[in-house]
Amino acid sequence: MVTKVLFFGAAADAVGERSVEIAELAGSTAEEAIVRLRNAYPLLANQKINISINQEYAPPNAIVDDGDEIAIFTAVSGG
């Protein structure tokens, strides 16, 4: 199955797309998904990125299921 991955902010700039569809992410952990995305889009390797699954922050050990929507975004700070 294909997983929809959304990119926001600097992550979207690094990828050059706002969204992509990637096959065979289901069954991966969030951390494994990030590694796979960094391999596919090397400019992401230079960024501190966060991941959400179905609009909720995901810890590294969260499992990606069929039909999930992943969002990738850079860490944000403010003050």
C-alpha positions as CSV (number, residue, x, y, z in Angstrom):
1,M,0.0,0.0,0.0
2,V,1.0,3.6,-0.6
3,T,1.5,6.1,2.3
4,K,0.9,9.8,1.7
5,V,3.7,11.9,3.2
6,L,3.1,15.7,3.6
7,F,6.0,18.1,4.0
8,F,5.8,21.5,5.7
9,G,8.2,24.5,5.9
10,A,11.9,23.9,5.4
11,A,11.2,20.2,4.9
12,A,9.0,21.0,1.9
13,D,11.7,23.3,0.5
14,A,14.3,20.5,0.9
15,V,12.2,17.9,-0.9
16,G,10.8,20.3,-3.5
17,E,7.3,18.9,-3.0
18,R,4.5,19.5,-0.6
19,S,3.4,15.8,-0.7
20,V,4.5,12.5,-2.1
21,E,3.3,8.9,-2.0
22,I,5.7,6.2,-0.9
23,A,5.1,2.5,-1.2
24,E,5.8,0.0,1.6
25,L,6.2,2.3,4.6
26,A,3.5,0.4,6.4
27,G,5.0,-1.7,9.2
28,S,7.9,0.7,9.6
29,T,8.5,2.6,12.7
30,A,8.4,6.4,12.6
31,E,12.2,6.4,13.0
32,E,12.6,4.0,10.1
33,A,10.3,6.1,7.9
34,I,12.5,9.2,8.7
35,V,15.6,7.2,7.7
36,R,14.0,6.1,4.4
37,L,12.9,9.7,3.7
38,R,16.3,11.1,4.4
39,N,17.8,8.5,2.0
40,A,15.3,9.4,-0.7
41,Y,15.7,13.2,-0.1
42,P,19.3,13.9,1.1
43,L,18.7,17.6,1.9
44,L,16.5,16.4,4.8
45,A,19.6,15.0,6.4
46,N,20.7,18.5,7.3
47,Q,17.5,19.2,9.2
48,K,16.1,18.4,12.6
49,I,12.8,17.0,11.6
50,N,9.7,15.8,13.4
51,I,7.1,13.4,12.3
52,S,3.4,13.1,12.9
53,I,1.1,10.2,12.0
54,N,-2.5,11.0,11.4
55,Q,-2.1,14.5,12.8
56,E,-0.5,13.4,16.1
57,Y,3.2,13.7,17.1
58,A,4.8,10.3,16.7
59,P,7.5,8.9,19.0
60,P,10.3,7.0,17.2
61,N,8.8,3.6,17.9
62,A,5.3,4.5,16.6
63,I,4.2,2.1,13.8
64,V,3.1,3.3,10.4
65,D,-0.1,1.4,9.4
66,D,-1.7,1.0,6.0
67,G,-3.6,4.2,5.1
68,D,-1.8,6.4,7.6
69,E,-0.9,10.0,6.7
70,I,2.5,11.1,7.7
71,A,3.6,14.7,8.1
72,I,7.2,15.8,8.1
73,F,8.2,19.2,9.5
74,T,11.2,20.9,10.9
75,A,11.6,21.7,14.6
76,V,10.2,25.2,15.4
77,S,11.5,27.5,18.1
78,G,10.3,30.8,19.2
79,G,10.5,33.3,21.9
